[in-house]
Amino acid sequence: MKEITVTIDYEGQKYQTNILTNKEAGDKEILKKAEDQIRKQWNN
């Protein structure tokens, strides 16, 4: 496992989040996890 800090633009705002993922994860998978995490935070 590795921890990656991702900055993502979501609904016109920039958010920074940490993602825990396996070492073989590609960029698309990492960005999708980051966006899903931000979306969950917005909806709670």
C-alpha positions as CSV (number, residue, x, y, z in Angstrom):
1,M,0.0,0.0,0.0
2,K,1.0,3.6,-0.6
3,E,-0.4,6.9,0.4
4,I,-0.8,9.6,-2.3
5,T,-1.8,13.2,-1.9
6,V,-4.0,14.3,-4.8
7,T,-5.3,17.8,-5.6
8,I,-8.6,17.6,-7.6
9,D,-10.9,20.2,-9.1
10,Y,-14.5,19.4,-8.1
11,E,-17.4,21.7,-8.9
12,G,-15.2,24.7,-9.4
13,Q,-13.3,24.2,-6.1
14,K,-9.8,22.7,-5.5
15,Y,-9.6,20.0,-2.9
16,Q,-6.6,18.1,-1.6
17,T,-7.1,14.5,-0.3
18,N,-5.0,11.5,0.7
19,I,-5.6,8.2,-1.1
20,L,-4.5,4.8,0.1
21,T,-3.9,2.5,-2.8
22,N,-1.9,-0.5,-4.0
23,K,1.4,0.0,-5.7
24,E,0.1,-1.1,-9.1
25,A,-2.7,1.4,-9.3
26,G,-2.8,3.6,-12.4
27,D,-3.4,7.3,-12.6
28,K,-7.0,6.9,-13.7
29,E,-7.8,4.6,-10.8
30,I,-6.2,7.0,-8.3
31,L,-8.0,10.0,-9.7
32,K,-11.3,8.1,-9.6
33,K,-10.8,7.2,-6.0
34,A,-9.9,10.8,-5.1
35,E,-13.0,12.1,-6.9
36,D,-15.3,9.5,-5.2
37,Q,-13.8,10.5,-1.8
38,I,-14.5,14.2,-2.4
39,R,-18.0,13.4,-3.7
40,K,-18.8,11.4,-0.5
41,Q,-17.6,14.3,1.7
42,W,-19.7,16.8,-0.2
43,N,-22.8,14.6,0.2
44,N,-22.5,14.1,4.0
